[in-house]
Amino acid sequence: MTNTSAKPCCSPKSLSDSLTSASSYHRQALDVRPADSATQRELMLELVPVAGGFFDMGTRRSRFPQDFDAPRRKVKLSPFGIGATTVTNIQFARFVEATGYKTVAEQEGWSFVFHLLLRDPDSYKESPPGLPWWRRVDGAYWKSPEGAGSDVSTRLDHPVVHISWFDALAYCTWAGLRFPTEAEWEKAARGGLARQKFPWGNQMMPAGKHMMNTWQGDFPQTNSQEDGYLGTAPAKSFEPNGYGLYNMTGNVWEWVQDFFHHAPPSSETLFDPTGPKTGEGRVQRGGSFLCHVSYCDRYHVHSRTQNDPDSSTSHGGFRVAASPS
């Protein structure tokens, strides 16, 4: 497994055993045959346009200094388009059918599954160090998210999961799209609001209403499912933000383009930032259905974590973006 300096909040590390394997997955993603121009245009037209301009990125003070989501800084972005939802199972199935692409989890033969999603979690003995609520499950991948005997036939409108950064890159290569940069993702998540914690404002549950899919109860053993979900929710669950984007917080962590890095000085205005040129971990944004105040309080629009680009889990997906043509 590769080694990164920052500890991920609640995600196990990479599936592959070497940097050579990761390099191979990168090449495979870039070698995917692009879709025909009509399909790429169709996918482009599905994106939601976001106007360029200045916004305040990050937070004044971070609860998790190792996440480097502070200090707050001024950023100016060019216009861009972004997916209204994360890529869903049915959308990813279309890509796989067209290309025959096999994800990292399929090639490795297993992936990490959150224990309460398994019928008999005690039968899966292997967990990553310090994260006993995750289980290594042979045969788990996007189409069989809990391993053998599971499928996504009743979850076609849910976010596709067990997706590594390389798998998301392969989809983008086919679709003629790209990852959002981290700055683009956060501007989109804020939905036009300034210096707020959530896409809808500062209150997590305005008037007692659940606005996203996170954990309720005693993490990691008991989820009361007061928001209606134990695992993923449909990609268009809950109300969209001011830009018409769904589930920008909660549900699944979303890969973005940037390598993980510390925040720049707050006095520095950034223009279309893309992060450092090199690194190990790639950034994930938005939190997931596992986020809870007792452990992983990372369901805010400024929250971030990172993981190896060949890692996949049952709470990791992605959203696509594009620059104006």
N, C-alpha and C positions, 0 to 999 in steps of 0.2 A: 504494500500500500504506500501511496505517496504521503509525504508529511507536509503539513502546513503549520504556520506559526500561531494562527488564531484558532481557538476551539469553536466548532460549530455549536449552536445553542441546543439542538435536540436531534441532530441528524447524524447517522453513522457515516463513516468515510468511504473511500472509493472501493469499487469492486475489483479492479484489476490489480495485478501484483507488481507492475513495473511502469516506469515512464515510457518504455518501448511500446507497451500495450496501449497506453494513452495516445501516443503519437499515431499508432495504427488506426485507432478509432477516429482521430481527427482527420486523417487522410480519407477514410471511408466516408465520412460526413461530407467532405468537400467533393468527393467523386460521384455523389448521387446525381443521376440524370435529371435535369430540370424538367418541370412540367411544360406542356405546350403553352404558347403565348395566351391563348384564350383562357386557360385555367389560371394562369398567373394573373391575368387582368381581373378575372372574377374574384380571386382572393384579395387582390389589392383594393378593389372597390368595396370590400366588406370592412375595411379599416375605418376607424373613426378619426376624422381630422382634428388635430390639436394645434391651435395657433401658437406661433412663436412668441417670444418676449421674456421679460425678467420674472423670476420667482425666487422665493426664499426656500432654500433646500436645507434639510437637516433639522436639528432641534437645538435649543439653547443649551440644554444639559442632558446628557445621556444617562439612563439607568445602567447601561452596560458599556462602560468606557472602551472595552475591547472591541466593540462593534464599530467604533469610529463614526457614529451617526451625528456627532457634534464636533465643532460648533456649527451654528446656523451660518450659511453663507449665501451670497447673491450669485445667481446663475442666469445667463441669458441663453435661450435656445432658439434655433430655427424651427419653422413649422415641421410637423411630422404627423404620421398616421399610426394608430395603434389598435390592436384587436379589442373589440368590445368585451370579449371574454378570453379566458385562457383557451388554448387549443383543446378541443374535446376528443373523446374516444372516437366518435364517428368521423371527425375530421382527420385524425391521425390514421384511422383505418383506410381512408381514401388514399392517403400518401403511401402507406405500406402496400396496398393493392397495386398502385401504379408503379412502384419501384422495387418491391421485394425486399426492402430494407429490413435488417435485423438489428434490434437495439442492443446496447451494451449488456443489459440484463439477460437477453436471450443468448448472446454469445458466451457470457460468463456462466450461464445456467442457473442463476439464482438472483434474488434481490432481497432487500430489507423490507419487512412488513411489520406494522405496528401490532403488538400482541393481541389487543382486544378485537382486531378485525379477523382473527383466526378462530376457527371452530374449536380447536384444541391446542391452545398456545403452549401448553406444557409438553406437547410432543415435539416441539422445536427447541432444541437444547442450546443452540449457539446464538449468543448475543454479543454485540461489540462491547469493548471495555467501557464501563461506566454508564452504559445505556441499556439496562436490562429489559426495557419495554419494547425494544426492537428484536426481531428474530430473523435470522437468515433462513429463507424459505426457498428450497429448490423448486425451480419451475415458475417462480413468480416473475412476471413481466407485465407489460402494459395491458395485454389482452387477457391474462389470467392473474389479476392483481393480488390474489391471496394464494396463488400456487395452483397445483393440479385440482381440477374440479370446480374452479371459479372461472367466471367470465364477465364480460362487460355488457352482455345483451340487455340488461335492465338499467345500464348506466351509460348509454350512448351519448347522453347530453351532459355527462359529468366531465370534469377535467381529466385528460389523459395523465396518468401517473407512472411511476417507475421509469421516468425519463431523465437520462443524463444530459449534461450540457451538450455533449457531442450529438446525442439523438435530436435535440432541439435544433442544433446547427444543420443537421441533415434535412430536417423538415424545411427549414428556411431556404436551404440550397434548392430544394425541389420547388418551393412555392415562389421563388423570386423575391423573398422578403428577408428580414433580418431581425435580430434581437433588438428590443429597445435598449438604449444606453440607460445606465442607472439614473442619470438626471432626467431623461425623458420619462422613464417609468414613474419617478416621484412626482413630476409635474402633472402627469396624467392622473395619478392616484389622487392628488389633491382636488381635482375636479373644479378648479377655479377658486378654491378657498385658500386663504393665506394664513400660515402659522397655526393651523388646526391639527389635532392629533389624528383624526379619522377623515375619510373621504366626505363625511356628512357634517362634521363639526367637532366639538371637543368632548361631548358626552358619549361614552361607549354605548349606552342603551338609552337613547332619548325617550322619555315617557315610558320607560320600562320595556321598550321594544328591541328585540334582537335585530341587529343590522348586518351581522356577519356570522360565519361558521367558525366558532372557536370551541374551546373546552369549557364545560361546566361540571363542577363536582370536585372530586379529589384526584388530581393527576398523580400517577398515571393509571390508577386502578379503577376508578369509578367515574363514568361520564353520564350525568343525568340527562343529557341530550335535550336540554330545555330549548335549544335553538332548532331542534328537529333532526339533528344529524350526529351520528357516531363517527363516520368517516367523511368522505367528500360529499358535497352538495352539488346539485346541478349547476352548471356554469352560469346560468342566469337567475340564480336564487337571490333573494333579498333585493333591495332597491338599488338602482344604478346611481353613480355619483353625478355631479353636475355636467360632466362631459358625456354621460350615457354609458359609462364603463362599469362592468359588474365585478364584484368580489375582488376589489383592489387590496383589501385586507382580509385575512382569514382564508379558509378553504385549502389552498395549496401554496407552498412557496413557489415563486416564479424566477427562473433563471433570467439574468440580463447579460449584456455584452461584457461588462467591465470585469477586470481582475480586481480582487479584493485589495483594499489599500486604506491608509489612514486619510482622514478628512483634511483638505487644505486649510490654510489660515482663513479666519472669518473675514479678514480685511481684503481678501483677494477675490475680485469678480471673475467668474469663469464663463467662457463662451463655448457652447457646445462641447462640454467636457466628455472625454471617453475613458478616463482613468489611465493607469500606468500602461506602458507598452508590454510589459511582461509580468508574470506572477505565477502562482500555483493555483490557489483557490479562485473560483468565479463567484460573483455576488449573486445572492438570491434575495428577493424582496417580497414583502407583503404578509409574512406569517402563514399559519395554516390552521387546520382544524385541531391541532394539538396545542396551540398556544394558550397559556393560562397564567394568570398573575403570579401564581405560586412558583413558577419555574421559567417559562419562556414567554415573558411579557413583551412579545415582539410583533404585536398586531397593529402597529401604528404606521402611518404613511411614511414616516422617516426611518422605520426599523429596517435592519439589514442583517444578514448573516452570510456565510460563505461555505462552500464545500468543493471538493475535488471535482473536476468536470466530468469524470467517469463514474461519479456516484449516482445511485438511483434509489428512491424510496417510495413508499406508498403515500407520501404527502408532498411530492415534488413534481411540478409541471412547468409550463412556460406560456408566454404570450408573445405574439409577433408584432412587428412594427415595420415602417418603411419611411423613406424620405419622399417628398413630393416628386413625381416624375416630370 
